[in-house]
Amino acid sequence: MKFVAITACPTGIAHTYMAAESLEQTAKANGDEIVVETQGSAGSEPLSAEDIARADAVIFAADLAVRGRDRFAGKPIVEAPVKAAINDAAGLFERAKAAAREPAPAAPAAPELTSKVGANDKTGTKVRQWLMTGVSYLIPFVAAGGLLIALSFALGGYQIVDAPKVTEHFDAGSVTGWAALMFQIGSAAFDFLVPVLAGFIAFAMADRPAIAPGFVGGAIAVTVGAGFLGGLVAGLLAGGVVLALKKVRVPKAMRGIMPVVVYPLLGSIVVGVLMYVVVGKPMAAATTGLTNWLNSLSGASALLLGALLGLMMAFDMGGPVNKAAYAFAVGGLTTGATASLQIMAAVMAAGMVPPLALALASTVRKKLFTEAERENGRAAWLLGASFITEGAIPFAAADPFRVIPSIMLGSAVTGSLSMAFGTTLRAPHGGIFVLPLIGNPLLFLVALIAGTLVAAGSVIALKQVRFRAVERSAAVSGQPVNA
């Protein structure tokens, strides 16, 4: 049979492409044909009209609303979360084949939102999707701005923050001049973080009319010193206000201008007043208190925080819990506080552990892993070194009860050690490739290696118990061992 599919995850980085690969491999194994459009950060060629016309059914493996859904009108459609394509692609194909045999009426085209929130979803699910949408749009600004700032420190030292504005003085012939330029470009990108977060949380809630109120509320959060916490509140306020305005009935003649003029105008006024007069100061006080608390961390409290962040990074390997820890760390970068830089280092180190540990385990104890897992292990070396935690997902999907506790333990060890050693990081991403930009890089590596060894050892130990049980069973039955 012939299929087309679209894969998309909130961040558009790893899950999107892993799901596409899983679908392609499963289709090949089944003798079917599939063409996949990956609506991720790197983009892909859109499905051709010919491919769609020839398809017996359509698979949407997405945690966001699919862009261009109207292209598939009249086709049987199967929808599932992106992880379903990674963990159970065969099941998706069975559903798609059943849908092709008994095609249902095509669903109406959905509005092209970036947050896949169903009308019947629980409140907690909706809020998580709204927040994840904001984070997904935040990450490109974090990556660009953070790495530029880190590069400027590498070229010009930390004193580059005091360099004059390049609009007033720029020496193209000196390294310091270029370092100052990189720092000021990166700082300009970082200035968008809170407005982008707020704007796209609002967008996820109430579509395009909420973007302007969200950005305005986020900008005010920066102005009053409310930071990321203020941005979260501003985004939720903006989305809620515009949703409420949409429920007001207006004359038919005015409906055309409502989303373009009225909703953005009234939404910006309401959110602006609330942020300046009502919630701005309390959120600023909360942000200041959080910053002071982080700066005061030492000893056991710092170790516990590092362990907690490590557990969160490994728990769902790129999912909402992982992204919450990452967003918490990135938010601290804007303060420049030493404790915040230590948290960023702990989060990145802990996030590198799962794929590296499973790459190591599948290398030193090959017989405990399938051929496909060993192949994934070879790729996981680079994924782990690049701080792409999702490289551990194939292993966790195949054996969650042994893999997930093991990598959580290893990441907790790394997070605690990183905090204890006082390693710092000003870059929000990059893995081993930004090692020159890490404070106390040797101790960072020690923490990373220790956690990787703990996680790999735990996985091997747990799998070895299972392997021996299989051996005993095979010995009794006279069958060859197949772990």
Steps between C-alpha positions, in 0.01 A plus 500: 500500500604860455501755781601857565581635844585817686707505818535800730605556861490821708871576464533367145839348572537132585160334541383633162778328307517186715128443440549543125785250498297249702207525260726460198677195643173333602344561159804346333481196729128461419550533126300824494590841361500825697605859440549711812489877538689611812362828629805561716762767551707386201195473276445255216356482153120530518306197388420522131142501377579175317621324816189609689270391216663154483489444878255249643506676839670782689687480832541808719756431775501844656477683830412819313230582249607396151570782258313478172252243624250592230723324244375166631126562465321176414784274614474261798708655779655337806627732773730421792765669718845515347634247752252242373684498167828443683376235743230321299522580131361156413186578697454826312524319168237250613267787588572670167425180306174457688407860423584447133272196482212689660560866426316742724384845395790741494537717805465874440821691462636615832627853560874508457594541861833388633350334804296185452237550770174312466170633621464204734853512642537543872607838634843373599562368149395829344724708726796272431450532124468877524823526696682256272401707199656808658817306580521357147511850350739612771772245427632652171549835675671324790733308270593799284535754779660269755764361268589848373543622857709195586716559192551862600624391844739254338643772276501797734461373854220577745597868508355530150167589664647844574609567142358816336210467259619392155286775349732747671829317468582186299855391424476245220870429528495371857368182658352708781296702252348185352442355846307814596297472180415134569401584857271782400332296224449213744363737762255639245378145431468435875288813538227317305486194726224605738283676236528199267409262783196708596395570141492139393337371815223745416509389136452137603198598707316739270669498158647800317294779662670418832858541373515879546355501855735217591809679370393822666447323832838327469677827425338659805612203709857582400450870571369444853761232577257208513717284273395157380239455769340824389516383139313182583229696679481759220457230235223328691329833569516606136362170375223503759401858423477441126307176551253695711471774240428242230191389690344845471248512216544788259309618191584309185642812337767529771617140498762559235690758704474326837805269470712762325423812704265457794633186667869610485409854612276412793716202594813715513324763712365250753823301525710816520292642785507170688876456458590857596250552781399161642733205444826656385638598840410172677657300218810720510525439876465125442770507233735695726433259785569200277824654376616575854410147608702351214797718588481378860506132410796308634582162642215249528235728348705548183558125475129430535412758236756346263358154561144620441592669174684186392196284571281737299738503203504120477139424591340554158808577285385813320139500617321761712683419825836517326408829333379646830843443655670638190280811490570557872874492431481724195293752692786534747747590226339840467587583863872426462512374859765239576244257642294530181805420287564196720143384443545530123814286519327239715203480264712458188727241659203302633329515161805353329511195727209285367615458138868471598422239767298286261762538227760376748284216632413374150869508409648315798216245544376447145324171569252676730374717213336427167669580171273803455591625850870457427453704183320769699782487753754598238294808413441577868868586553466809282151583626616490860811702429276760332258521800210334317342295777248349258773263380401272790136466395535184285654315795241628747215410265625142471569445871361789709502334843874434486622792294310798644586444871863440404544817299314703763747375761798587281369845413428573867859409587633727226274789598605479864870474421485788255341722766746379764798575273367848420526457123337783304365543149388810313403320178150346494593211271786335318603208718864402488559746216473799736744351752740799468212722617437300819633611837704216657481286185700208642264468796206526259642199315551314826133553592389396151713186496394399852130523419550321168677212673232476770218496244676254268587271791142507624358417157745214456429361847123506452519353151745234619243375751251463218758335275587239760131425552467445124809278505355282775170475317679407176708238680184333630323511164806422288444810286778744401533815709333810353534792738 
